[in-house]
Amino acid sequence: MVVNSDILTRELATLVLTLPWIIYGTYLIWQTKKMRRWRETKGRILSFREKREGVSIQAVAQYSYYAHGAILEGCRITICDWILANGYVAVPKLARVFPAGKEVAVYFDENNPKRCVLRRTGYWLPVLIFASGVIGELVLARWIGGGNTLPPHLRPTIIHI
């Protein structure tokens, strides 16, 4: 049985696969742009530990900082902790950079001082995620949109009797 689908359906399939990457990349670019304008203040690392769940490892930091006449506490390391503060390479590096008791720079949002991070990320990760979505859309639109849903050696052979 051969399935024929129109071009619109195939194009929608490519959008379903790539649009989340494009939207998330756009959101991260917007958040990074806002975060890059946050104020810097002095803070102190209260604790740093490694949180293990199964085979994954994540950095967990608690720190205090001074903002708008009050001492506040925060726990976010970057805007993308789930990417940049995870893994067996990143967590030991972060543990060396942020040991308990160390005085550090903390960046906070003046409009909402409870929003804070220890590291302001650059634009490389958001742009990479956005570009992955755009390039993925272009490649998949050409590949799937052209009807190439299976490699030639896996396509079914139709035998007419």
Beta strands, then each sheet from edge to edge (+ up, - down):
strand 1: 39-53
strand 2: 56-67
strand 3: 70-74
strand 4: 103-108
strand 5: 116-117
sheet 1: 3+ 2- 1+ 4- 5+
end
